């Protein structure tokens, strides 16, 4: 309860403290994106099992706040938690998935 509000406020606070921030909206309903007036990405080009760096980076959008970008929600995420659950060493897999974003962002927040 309050997970989205916390994620959105953390992302904004990091942006305000000059941290380049990426907010990843994993909720298929797009609640985090809604806070920033972004609708879910309809043209997202990824299958639920194909969350590669290029496909993810190609769908990132700038928010109205300089330094705060958003990867909008998409139906491809609807089973992301199940995909992670099936993975062996899921923490390292998630770290590997997010590692390419380190050069562009100081913080990555998952909602």
MOPAC internal coordinates of N, CA, C and O (Angstrom, degrees):
PM7 1SCF
backbone

  N    0.0000 0     0.00 0     0.00 0    0    0    0
  C    1.4448 1     0.00 0     0.00 0    1    0    0
  C    1.5260 1   109.10 1     0.00 0    2    1    0
  O    1.2310 1   120.69 1   -54.20 1    3    2    1
  N    1.3331 1   116.29 1   125.80 1    3    2    1
  C    1.4472 1   120.73 1  -179.73 1    5    3    2
  C    1.5156 1   113.84 1    85.01 1    6    5    3
  O    1.2310 1   120.15 1  -171.91 1    7    6    5
  N    1.3429 1   117.31 1     8.09 1    7    6    5
  C    1.4571 1   121.83 1  -177.04 1    9    7    6
  C    1.5235 1   111.70 1   -62.34 1   10    9    7
  O    1.2310 1   120.29 1   136.17 1   11   10    9
  N    1.3170 1   117.05 1   -43.83 1   11   10    9
  C    1.4596 1   120.45 1  -179.41 1   13   11   10
  C    1.5194 1   111.27 1   -67.46 1   14   13   11
  O    1.2310 1   120.17 1   135.28 1   15   14   13
  N    1.3190 1   117.28 1   -44.72 1   15   14   13
  C    1.4699 1   120.25 1   178.73 1   17   15   14
  C    1.5256 1   110.28 1   -60.19 1   18   17   15
  O    1.2310 1   120.34 1   138.77 1   19   18   17
  N    1.3283 1   116.95 1   -41.23 1   19   18   17
  C    1.4606 1   120.48 1   177.92 1   21   19   18
  C    1.5255 1   110.75 1   -63.67 1   22   21   19
  O    1.2310 1   120.04 1   134.03 1   23   22   21
  N    1.3207 1   117.54 1   -45.97 1   23   22   21
  C    1.4668 1   121.59 1  -179.80 1   25   23   22
  C    1.5180 1   111.52 1   -60.56 1   26   25   23
  O    1.2310 1   120.44 1   134.07 1   27   26   25
  N    1.3156 1   116.76 1   -45.93 1   27   26   25
  C    1.4620 1   121.97 1  -179.36 1   29   27   26
  C    1.5271 1   110.51 1   -63.83 1   30   29   27
  O    1.2310 1   120.28 1   135.19 1   31   30   29
  N    1.3163 1   117.06 1   -44.81 1   31   30   29
  C    1.4614 1   120.27 1  -179.21 1   33   31   30
  C    1.5213 1   112.04 1   -68.46 1   34   33   31
  O    1.2310 1   120.15 1   143.24 1   35   34   33
  N    1.3291 1   117.31 1   -36.76 1   35   34   33
  C    1.4695 1   120.04 1   175.19 1   37   35   34
  C    1.5287 1   110.97 1   -63.47 1   38   37   35
  O    1.2310 1   120.80 1   135.32 1   39   38   37
  N    1.3113 1   116.07 1   -44.68 1   39   38   37
  C    1.4664 1   120.27 1   179.56 1   41   39   38
  C    1.5278 1   110.46 1   -60.14 1   42   41   39
  O    1.2310 1   120.52 1   135.53 1   43   42   41
  N    1.3184 1   116.61 1   -44.47 1   43   42   41
  C    1.4589 1   120.94 1   179.69 1   45   43   42
  C    1.5349 1   110.44 1   -65.66 1   46   45   43
  O    1.2310 1   120.04 1   137.34 1   47   46   45
  N    1.3197 1   117.52 1   -42.66 1   47   46   45
  C    1.4666 1   121.00 1  -179.74 1   49   47   46
  C    1.5324 1   110.76 1   -63.17 1   50   49   47
  O    1.2310 1   120.24 1   137.79 1   51   50   49
  N    1.3344 1   117.15 1   -42.21 1   51   50   49
  C    1.4618 1   119.48 1   177.21 1   53   51   50
  C    1.5246 1   110.58 1   -63.17 1   54   53   51
  O    1.2310 1   120.28 1   138.31 1   55   54   53
  N    1.3218 1   117.08 1   -41.69 1   55   54   53
  C    1.4620 1   120.94 1   178.84 1   57   55   54
  C    1.5243 1   110.10 1   -62.18 1   58   57   55
  O    1.2310 1   120.19 1   139.27 1   59   58   57
  N    1.3090 1   117.25 1   -40.73 1   59   58   57
  C    1.4621 1   121.40 1   179.86 1   61   59   58
  C    1.5325 1   111.77 1   -66.39 1   62   61   59
  O    1.2310 1   120.53 1   153.84 1   63   62   61
  N    1.3267 1   116.60 1   -26.16 1   63   62   61
  C    1.4662 1   119.80 1   178.28 1   65   63   62
  C    1.5370 1   111.36 1   -95.47 1   66   65   63
  O    1.2310 1   121.26 1  -155.07 1   67   66   65
  N    1.3317 1   115.20 1    24.93 1   67   66   65
  C    1.4723 1   123.36 1   175.21 1   69   67   66
  C    1.5273 1   113.53 1    64.11 1   70   69   67
  O    1.2310 1   120.38 1  -149.13 1   71   70   69
  N    1.3187 1   116.88 1    30.87 1   71   70   69
  C    1.4647 1   121.04 1   173.96 1   73   71   70
  C    1.5262 1   107.91 1  -100.68 1   74   73   71
  O    1.2310 1   120.54 1   -55.03 1   75   74   73
  N    1.3246 1   116.58 1   124.97 1   75   74   73
  C    1.4700 1   119.95 1   175.58 1   77   75   74
  C    1.5256 1   107.06 1   -67.72 1   78   77   75
  O    1.2310 1   121.12 1   -57.18 1   79   78   77
  N    1.3285 1   115.46 1   122.82 1   79   78   77
  C    1.4585 1   120.56 1  -169.74 1   81   79   78
  C    1.5199 1   111.63 1  -126.99 1   82   81   79
  O    1.2310 1   121.31 1   -40.46 1   83   82   81
  N    1.3274 1   115.10 1   139.54 1   83   82   81
  C    1.4575 1   122.18 1   173.02 1   85   83   82
  C    1.5209 1   107.82 1  -117.79 1   86   85   83
  O    1.2310 1   121.05 1   -55.15 1   87   86   85
  N    1.3189 1   115.60 1   124.85 1   87   86   85
  C    1.4648 1   121.99 1   175.72 1   89   87   86
  C    1.5199 1   107.31 1  -104.98 1   90   89   87
  O    1.2310 1   120.58 1   -61.19 1   91   90   89
  N    1.3145 1   116.50 1   118.81 1   91   90   89
  C    1.4651 1   122.22 1  -179.18 1   93   91   90
  C    1.5233 1   107.71 1  -101.51 1   94   93   91
  O    1.2310 1   120.90 1   -63.86 1   95   94   93
  N    1.3254 1   115.88 1   116.14 1   95   94   93
  C    1.4646 1   122.01 1  -177.86 1   97   95   94
  C    1.5274 1   108.70 1   -92.66 1   98   97   95
  O    1.2310 1   120.75 1   -82.79 1   99   98   97
  N    1.3155 1   116.17 1    97.21 1   99   98   97
  C    1.4653 1   121.35 1  -177.81 1  101   99   98
  C    1.5234 1   112.96 1   -86.24 1  102  101   99
  O    1.2310 1   120.12 1   172.84 1  103  102  101
  N    1.3046 1   117.38 1    -7.16 1  103  102  101
  C    1.4630 1   122.09 1  -179.61 1  105  103  102
  C    1.5267 1   109.43 1   -78.09 1  106  105  103
  O    1.2310 1   119.19 1   -60.16 1  107  106  105
  N    1.3329 1   119.15 1   119.84 1  107  106  105
  C    1.4662 1   120.51 1  -179.30 1  109  107  106
  C    1.5331 1   113.11 1   -58.37 1  110  109  107
  O    1.2310 1   120.16 1   159.27 1  111  110  109
  N    1.3207 1   117.30 1   -20.73 1  111  110  109
  C    1.4586 1   119.76 1   178.65 1  113  111  110
  C    1.5274 1   112.07 1   -82.05 1  114  113  111
  O    1.2310 1   119.82 1   168.94 1  115  114  113
  N    1.3024 1   117.94 1   -11.06 1  115  114  113
  C    1.4567 1   121.70 1   174.42 1  117  115  114
  C    1.5132 1   115.53 1    73.10 1  118  117  115
  O    1.2310 1   119.77 1  -145.22 1  119  118  117
  N    1.3130 1   118.05 1    34.78 1  119  118  117
  C    1.4667 1   121.46 1  -175.47 1  121  119  118
  C    1.5300 1   112.61 1   -62.72 1  122  121  119
  O    1.2310 1   119.44 1   135.90 1  123  122  121
  N    1.3260 1   118.67 1   -44.10 1  123  122  121
  C    1.4652 1   120.33 1  -178.94 1  125  123  122
  C    1.5294 1   110.65 1   -65.72 1  126  125  123
  O    1.2310 1   120.63 1   136.66 1  127  126  125
  N    1.3108 1   116.41 1   -43.34 1  127  126  125
  C    1.4591 1   120.05 1   177.42 1  129  127  126
  C    1.5164 1   112.68 1   -61.31 1  130  129  127
  O    1.2310 1   120.60 1   146.81 1  131  130  129
  N    1.3203 1   116.45 1   -33.19 1  131  130  129
  C    1.4567 1   121.85 1   178.89 1  133  131  130
  C    1.5268 1   111.13 1   -58.35 1  134  133  131
  O    1.2310 1   120.32 1   140.60 1  135  134  133
  N    1.3275 1   117.00 1   -39.40 1  135  134  133
  C    1.4702 1   121.14 1   178.27 1  137  135  134
  C    1.5279 1   111.72 1   -58.73 1  138  137  135
  O    1.2310 1   120.70 1   150.55 1  139  138  137
  N    1.3247 1   116.27 1   -29.45 1  139  138  137
  C    1.4623 1   121.29 1  -177.84 1  141  139  138
  C    1.5358 1   111.91 1  -106.95 1  142  141  139
  O    1.2310 1   120.83 1  -161.08 1  143  142  141
  N    1.3129 1   116.01 1    18.92 1  143  142  141
  C    1.4694 1   123.57 1   178.14 1  145  143  142
  C    1.5251 1   112.13 1    58.60 1  146  145  143
  O    1.2310 1   120.66 1  -139.98 1  147  146  145
  N    1.3156 1   116.34 1    40.02 1  147  146  145
  C    1.4609 1   121.42 1   176.13 1  149  147  146
  C    1.5037 1   109.05 1  -115.64 1  150  149  147
  O    1.2310 1   121.41 1   -50.30 1  151  150  149
  N    1.3020 1   114.91 1   129.70 1  151  150  149
  C    1.4564 1   118.61 1   176.81 1  153  151  150
  C    1.5234 1   109.11 1   -85.32 1  154  153  151
  O    1.2310 1   120.75 1   -20.27 1  155  154  153
  N    1.3309 1   116.16 1   159.73 1  155  154  153
  C    1.4700 1   118.57 1   177.06 1  157  155  154
  C    1.5265 1   110.83 1   -56.17 1  158  157  155
  O    1.2310 1   121.09 1   -32.41 1  159  158  157
  N    1.2961 1   115.51 1   147.59 1  159  158  157
  C    1.4570 1   121.20 1  -178.34 1  161  159  158
  C    1.5255 1   109.62 1   -75.07 1  162  161  159
  O    1.2310 1   120.93 1   -63.99 1  163  162  161
  N    1.3173 1   115.82 1   116.01 1  163  162  161
  C    1.4685 1   119.84 1   179.65 1  165  163  162
  C    1.5118 1   111.74 1   -86.52 1  166  165  163
  O    1.2310 1   120.19 1   153.20 1  167  166  165
  N    1.3287 1   117.24 1   -26.80 1  167  166  165
  C    1.4537 1   118.92 1  -177.04 1  169  167  166
  C    1.5206 1   112.49 1   -98.73 1  170  169  167
  O    1.2310 1   120.52 1  -162.71 1  171  170  169
  N    1.3004 1   116.61 1    17.29 1  171  170  169
  C    1.4575 1   120.79 1   178.49 1  173  171  170
  C    1.5201 1   108.32 1   -58.21 1  174  173  171
  O    1.2310 1   120.62 1   -50.89 1  175  174  173
  N    1.3117 1   116.43 1   129.11 1  175  174  173
  C    1.4546 1   120.63 1  -173.77 1  177  175  174
  C    1.5175 1   111.66 1  -108.77 1  178  177  175
  O    1.2310 1   120.69 1  -112.24 1  179  178  177
  N    1.3197 1   116.28 1    67.76 1  179  178  177
  C    1.4653 1   118.93 1   177.99 1  181  179  178
  C    1.5108 1   109.45 1  -147.41 1  182  181  179
  O    1.2310 1   121.48 1   -40.74 1  183  182  181
  N    1.2751 1   114.77 1   139.26 1  183  182  181
  C    1.4491 1   120.04 1   170.91 1  185  183  182
  C    1.5157 1   107.06 1   -79.57 1  186  185  183
  O    1.2310 1   120.16 1   -20.80 1  187  186  185
  N    1.3146 1   117.30 1   159.20 1  187  186  185
  C    1.4599 1   119.57 1  -176.26 1  189  187  186
  C    1.5267 1   112.80 1   -62.07 1  190  189  187
  O    1.2310 1   119.44 1   155.62 1  191  190  189
  N    1.3223 1   118.66 1   -24.38 1  191  190  189
  C    1.4590 1   120.47 1   178.52 1  193  191  190
  C    1.5227 1   112.22 1   -95.86 1  194  193  191
  O    1.2310 1   120.14 1   179.15 1  195  194  193
  N    1.3337 1   117.34 1    -0.85 1  195  194  193
  C    1.4601 1   121.21 1  -178.66 1  197  195  194
  C    1.5256 1   109.29 1  -118.26 1  198  197  195
  O    1.2310 1   120.84 1   -96.21 1  199  198  197
  N    1.3100 1   115.99 1    83.79 1  199  198  197
  C    1.4556 1   120.83 1   178.80 1  201  199  198
  C    1.5285 1   108.09 1  -109.24 1  202  201  199
  O    1.2310 1   120.99 1  -119.56 1  203  202  201
  N    1.3323 1   115.70 1    60.44 1  203  202  201
  C    1.4570 1   120.85 1  -176.67 1  205  203  202
  C    1.5247 1   110.84 1   -77.11 1  206  205  203
  O    1.2310 1   121.60 1   -18.58 1  207  206  205
  N    1.3214 1   114.55 1   161.42 1  207  206  205
  C    1.4657 1   121.82 1  -178.04 1  209  207  206
  C    1.5283 1   111.63 1   -56.48 1  210  209  207
  O    1.2310 1   119.93 1   130.76 1  211  210  209
  N    1.3294 1   117.74 1   -49.24 1  211  210  209
  C    1.4609 1   120.78 1  -177.17 1  213  211  210
  C    1.5183 1   112.07 1   -61.86 1  214  213  211
  O    1.2310 1   120.51 1   137.82 1  215  214  213
  N    1.3095 1   116.63 1   -42.18 1  215  214  213
  C    1.4616 1   119.98 1  -179.69 1  217  215  214
  C    1.5263 1   111.05 1   -67.41 1  218  217  215
  O    1.2310 1   120.49 1   140.80 1  219  218  217
  N    1.3137 1   116.67 1   -39.20 1  219  218  217
  C    1.4643 1   119.73 1   179.24 1  221  219  218
  C    1.5252 1   110.63 1   -68.88 1  222  221  219
  O    1.2310 1   120.32 1   130.14 1  223  222  221
  N    1.3297 1   116.99 1   -49.86 1  223  222  221
  C    1.4640 1   120.47 1  -177.69 1  225  223  222
  C    1.5255 1   111.94 1   -60.92 1  226  225  223
  O    1.2310 1   120.11 1   146.65 1  227  226  225
  N    1.3098 1   117.40 1   -33.35 1  227  226  225
  C    1.4608 1   120.90 1  -179.64 1  229  227  226
  C    1.5146 1   113.90 1   -68.84 1  230  229  227
  O    1.2310 1   119.90 1   166.95 1  231  230  229
  N    1.3118 1   117.80 1   -13.05 1  231  230  229
  C    1.4601 1   121.34 1  -177.85 1  233  231  230
  C    1.5307 1   113.45 1  -109.09 1  234  233  231
  O    1.2310 1   119.97 1  -177.14 1  235  234  233
  N    1.3134 1   117.67 1     2.86 1  235  234  233
  C    1.4677 1   121.28 1   178.66 1  237  235  234
  C    1.5205 1   109.10 1   -71.18 1  238  237  235
  O    1.2310 1   121.29 1   -41.15 1  239  238  237
  N    1.3303 1   115.14 1   138.85 1  239  238  237
  C    1.4685 1   121.14 1   178.30 1  241  239  238
  C    1.5182 1   110.11 1  -122.75 1  242  241  239
  O    1.2310 1   121.12 1   -31.92 1  243  242  241
  N    1.3210 1   115.46 1   148.08 1  243  242  241
  C    1.4594 1   120.67 1   175.23 1  245  243  242
  C    1.5228 1   108.94 1   -78.04 1  246  245  243
  O    1.2310 1   121.12 1   -37.55 1  247  246  245
  N    1.3282 1   115.46 1   142.45 1  247  246  245
  C    1.4629 1   119.37 1   173.77 1  249  247  246
  C    1.5294 1   108.12 1   -91.49 1  250  249  247
  O    1.2310 1   120.60 1     3.09 1  251  250  249
  N    1.3083 1   116.46 1  -176.91 1  251  250  249
  C    1.4615 1   121.18 1   176.44 1  253  251  250
  C    1.5229 1   111.78 1   -73.18 1  254  253  251
  O    1.2310 1   120.17 1   172.88 1  255  254  253
  N    1.3178 1   117.29 1    -7.12 1  255  254  253
  C    1.4624 1   122.63 1  -177.90 1  257  255  254
  C    1.5218 1   109.25 1  -108.55 1  258  257  255
  O    1.2310 1   120.85 1   -63.73 1  259  258  257
  N    1.3224 1   115.98 1   116.27 1  259  258  257
  C    1.4601 1   121.07 1  -178.80 1  261  259  258
  C    1.5323 1   110.15 1   -56.61 1  262  261  259
  O    1.2310 1   120.66 1   -52.59 1  263  262  261
  N    1.3161 1   116.34 1   127.41 1  263  262  261
  C    1.4588 1   121.05 1   179.26 1  265  263  262
  C    1.5183 1   114.14 1    94.02 1  266  265  263
  O    1.2310 1   120.65 1   178.88 1  267  266  265
  N    1.3306 1   116.37 1    -1.12 1  267  266  265
  C    1.4701 1   120.97 1   177.66 1  269  267  266
  C    1.5226 1   108.05 1  -121.05 1  270  269  267
  O    1.2310 1   120.81 1   -71.14 1  271  270  269
  N    1.3228 1   116.05 1   108.86 1  271  270  269
  C    1.4568 1   122.08 1   178.62 1  273  271  270
  C    1.5207 1   109.38 1  -109.64 1  274  273  271
  O    1.2310 1   121.86 1   -21.15 1  275  274  273
  N    1.3327 1   114.04 1   158.85 1  275  274  273
  C    1.4647 1   119.53 1  -176.99 1  277  275  274
  C    1.5206 1   109.63 1  -131.82 1  278  277  275
  O    1.2310 1   121.51 1   -45.32 1  279  278  277
  N    1.3164 1   114.71 1   134.68 1  279  278  277
  C    1.4565 1   121.16 1   168.79 1  281  279  278
  C    1.5186 1   104.84 1   -97.90 1  282  281  279
  O    1.2310 1   120.27 1   -79.28 1  283  282  281
  N    1.3324 1   117.09 1   100.72 1  283  282  281
  C    1.4695 1   120.34 1  -172.89 1  285  283  282
  C    1.5208 1   113.15 1   -64.02 1  286  285  283
  O    1.2310 1   122.40 1   -20.20 1  287  286  285
  N    1.2865 1   113.01 1   159.80 1  287  286  285
  C    1.4556 1   121.67 1   178.47 1  289  287  286
  C    1.5201 1   110.89 1   -62.66 1  290  289  287
  O    1.2310 1   121.88 1   -24.76 1  291  290  289
  N    1.3180 1   114.02 1   155.24 1  291  290  289
  C    1.4555 1   120.97 1   176.03 1  293  291  290
  C    1.5148 1   108.17 1  -158.42 1  294  293  291
  O    1.2310 1   120.76 1   -26.78 1  295  294  293
  N    1.3136 1   116.15 1   153.22 1  295  294  293
  C    1.4611 1   119.82 1   179.87 1  297  295  294
  C    1.5285 1   112.57 1   -62.09 1  298  297  295
  O    1.2310 1   120.32 1   160.45 1  299  298  297
  N    1.3301 1   116.99 1   -19.55 1  299  298  297
  C    1.4733 1   119.63 1   177.23 1  301  299  298
  C    1.5198 1   111.29 1   -62.20 1  302  301  299
  O    1.2310 1   119.95 1   158.75 1  303  302  301
  N    1.3395 1   117.71 1   -21.25 1  303  302  301
  C    1.4618 1   121.58 1  -179.43 1  305  303  302
  C    1.5158 1   113.30 1   -85.74 1  306  305  303
  O    1.2310 1   119.92 1   171.36 1  307  306  305
  N    1.3082 1   117.76 1    -8.64 1  307  306  305
  C    1.4693 1   119.70 1  -168.92 1  309  307  306
  C    1.5271 1   113.78 1   -58.40 1  310  309  307
  O    1.2310 1   120.14 1   157.46 1  311  310  309
  N    1.3120 1   117.34 1   -22.54 1  311  310  309
  C    1.4678 1   120.02 1   178.82 1  313  311  310
  C    1.5265 1   111.45 1  -120.23 1  314  313  311
  O    1.2310 1   121.07 1  -156.89 1  315  314  313
  N    1.3267 1   115.56 1    23.11 1  315  314  313
  C    1.4600 1   120.19 1  -178.32 1  317  315  314
  C    1.5234 1   111.29 1   -59.62 1  318  317  315
  O    1.2310 1   120.36 1   139.29 1  319  318  317
  N    1.3187 1   116.92 1   -40.71 1  319  318  317
  C    1.4620 1   119.89 1   179.78 1  321  319  318
  C    1.5283 1   111.11 1   -64.09 1  322  321  319
  O    1.2310 1   120.19 1   142.87 1  323  322  321
  N    1.3274 1   117.24 1   -37.13 1  323  322  321
  C    1.4618 1   120.54 1   177.49 1  325  323  322
  C    1.5259 1   111.14 1   -69.33 1  326  325  323
  O    1.2310 1   121.05 1   142.18 1  327  326  325
  N    1.3322 1   115.59 1   -37.82 1  327  326  325
  C    1.4581 1   120.62 1   177.25 1  329  327  326
  C    1.5287 1   110.10 1   -61.60 1  330  329  327
  O    1.2310 1   120.48 1   134.52 1  331  330  329
  N    1.3352 1   116.69 1   -45.48 1  331  330  329
  C    1.4603 1   120.68 1   177.44 1  333  331  330
  C    1.5236 1   111.17 1   -62.50 1  334  333  331
  O    1.2310 1   120.90 1   139.48 1  335  334  333
  N    1.3198 1   115.88 1   -40.52 1  335  334  333
  C    1.4582 1   120.60 1  -177.91 1  337  335  334
  C    1.5268 1   111.46 1   -63.28 1  338  337  335
  O    1.2310 1   120.27 1   145.65 1  339  338  337
  N    1.3309 1   117.09 1   -34.35 1  339  338  337
  C    1.4670 1   121.46 1   179.96 1  341  339  338
  C    1.5246 1   112.68 1   -75.09 1  342  341  339
  O    1.2310 1   120.55 1   158.71 1  343  342  341
  N    1.3273 1   116.56 1   -21.29 1  343  342  341
  C    1.4650 1   120.42 1  -176.31 1  345  343  342
  C    1.5205 1   111.35 1   -72.93 1  346  345  343
  O    1.2310 1   121.67 1   -36.41 1  347  346  345
  N    1.3062 1   114.42 1   143.59 1  347  346  345
  C    1.4570 1   119.67 1   169.79 1  349  347  346
  C    1.5184 1   106.60 1   -82.66 1  350  349  347
  O    1.2310 1   120.73 1   -35.68 1  351  350  349
  N    1.3137 1   116.22 1   144.32 1  351  350  349
  C    1.4667 1   121.05 1  -178.90 1  353  351  350
  C    1.5287 1   110.57 1    52.99 1  354  353  351
  O    1.2310 1   120.37 1  -128.52 1  355  354  353
  N    1.3183 1   116.90 1    51.48 1  355  354  353
  C    1.4664 1   121.54 1  -173.07 1  357  355  354
  C    1.5224 1   113.90 1   -60.24 1  358  357  355
  O    1.2310 1   119.91 1   148.12 1  359  358  357
  N    1.3357 1   117.79 1   -31.88 1  359  358  357
  C    1.4693 1   118.77 1   177.76 1  361  359  358
  C    1.5255 1   111.01 1   -64.05 1  362  361  359
  O    1.2310 1   120.74 1   135.67 1  363  362  361
  N    1.3128 1   116.19 1   -44.33 1  363  362  361
  C    1.4609 1   118.78 1   179.31 1  365  363  362
  C    1.5279 1   110.79 1   -70.06 1  366  365  363
  O    1.2310 1   120.12 1   146.93 1  367  366  365
  N    1.3259 1   117.38 1   -33.07 1  367  366  365
  C    1.4650 1   120.76 1   176.98 1  369  367  366
  C    1.5283 1   110.28 1   -65.24 1  370  369  367
  O    1.2310 1   120.49 1   136.14 1  371  370  369
  N    1.3275 1   116.67 1   -43.86 1  371  370  369
  C    1.4603 1   121.00 1   178.69 1  373  371  370
  C    1.5273 1   109.75 1   -64.98 1  374  373  371
  O    1.2310 1   120.51 1   137.75 1  375  374  373
  N    1.3146 1   116.63 1   -42.25 1  375  374  373
  C    1.4621 1   120.72 1   177.41 1  377  375  374
  C    1.5267 1   110.63 1   -59.90 1  378  377  375
  O    1.2310 1   120.75 1   137.43 1  379  378  377
  N    1.3227 1   116.17 1   -42.57 1  379  378  377
  C    1.4657 1   120.56 1   179.24 1  381  379  378
  C    1.5314 1   111.08 1   -65.62 1  382  381  379
  O    1.2310 1   120.11 1   142.85 1  383  382  381
  N    1.3228 1   117.39 1   -37.15 1  383  382  381
  C    1.4578 1   121.65 1   178.10 1  385  383  382
  C    1.5311 1   111.51 1   -65.06 1  386  385  383
  O    1.2310 1   120.70 1   143.25 1  387  386  385
  N    1.3381 1   116.26 1   -36.75 1  387  386  385
  C    1.4658 1   120.79 1  -176.77 1  389  387  386
  C    1.5329 1   113.27 1   -90.16 1  390  389  387
  O    1.2310 1   119.90 1   164.29 1  391  390  389
  N    1.3114 1   117.80 1   -15.71 1  391  390  389
  C    1.4602 1   122.47 1  -176.84 1  393  391  390
  C    1.5372 1   114.19 1   -53.43 1  394  393  391
  O    1.2310 1   118.80 1   137.56 1  395  394  393
  N    1.3139 1   119.89 1   -42.44 1  395  394  393
  C    1.4723 1   119.71 1  -179.34 1  397  395  394
  C    1.5337 1   113.97 1   -62.44 1  398  397  395
  O    1.2310 1   119.97 1   162.45 1  399  398  397
  N    1.3188 1   117.66 1   -17.55 1  399  398  397
  C    1.4534 1   120.82 1  -179.19 1  401  399  398
  C    1.5255 1   112.20 1   -83.17 1  402  401  399
  O    1.2310 1   120.28 1   170.16 1  403  402  401
  N    1.3394 1   117.07 1    -9.84 1  403  402  401
  C    1.4632 1   121.21 1  -177.88 1  405  403  402
  C    1.5188 1   112.71 1   -61.78 1  406  405  403
  O    1.2310 1   119.99 1   148.26 1  407  406  405
  N    1.3178 1   117.62 1   -31.74 1  407  406  405
  C    1.4636 1   119.45 1  -179.31 1  409  407  406
  C    1.5313 1   112.13 1   -73.19 1  410  409  407
  O    1.2310 1   119.82 1   155.73 1  411  410  409
  N    1.3171 1   117.95 1   -24.27 1  411  410  409
  C    1.4639 1   121.74 1  -178.29 1  413  411  410
  C    1.5223 1   114.12 1  -101.42 1  414  413  411
  O    1.2310 1   120.10 1   158.49 1  415  414  413
  N    1.3353 1   117.41 1   -21.51 1  415  414  413
  C    1.4655 1   120.70 1  -173.02 1  417  415  414
  C    1.5214 1   111.47 1  -134.79 1  418  417  415
  O    1.2310 1   121.85 1   -35.89 1  419  418  417
  N    1.3342 1   114.07 1   144.11 1  419  418  417
  C    1.4579 1   120.36 1   174.45 1  421  419  418
  C    1.5293 1   110.14 1   -82.63 1  422  421  419
  O    1.2310 1   120.84 1   148.69 1  423  422  421
  N    1.3228 1   116.01 1   -31.31 1  423  422  421
  C    1.4643 1   122.14 1  -178.09 1  425  423  422
  C    1.5223 1   110.08 1  -137.47 1  426  425  423
  O    1.2310 1   120.95 1   -40.13 1  427  426  425
  N    1.3230 1   115.78 1   139.87 1  427  426  425
  C    1.4626 1   122.27 1   171.60 1  429  427  426
  C    1.5292 1   106.25 1  -123.48 1  430  429  427
  O    1.2310 1   121.19 1   -56.41 1  431  430  429
  N    1.3131 1   115.34 1   123.59 1  431  430  429
  C    1.4549 1   120.84 1  -177.79 1  433  431  430
  C    1.5216 1   108.15 1  -115.43 1  434  433  431
  O    1.2310 1   120.88 1   -53.43 1  435  434  433
  N    1.3284 1   115.93 1   126.57 1  435  434  433
  C    1.4625 1   121.94 1   178.88 1  437  435  434
  C    1.5148 1   109.20 1   -99.96 1  438  437  435
  O    1.2310 1   120.83 1   -51.79 1  439  438  437
  N    1.3155 1   116.02 1   128.21 1  439  438  437
  C    1.4680 1   119.72 1   174.39 1  441  439  438
  C    1.5168 1   108.07 1  -114.29 1  442  441  439
  O    1.2310 1   120.10 1   180.00 1  443  442  441

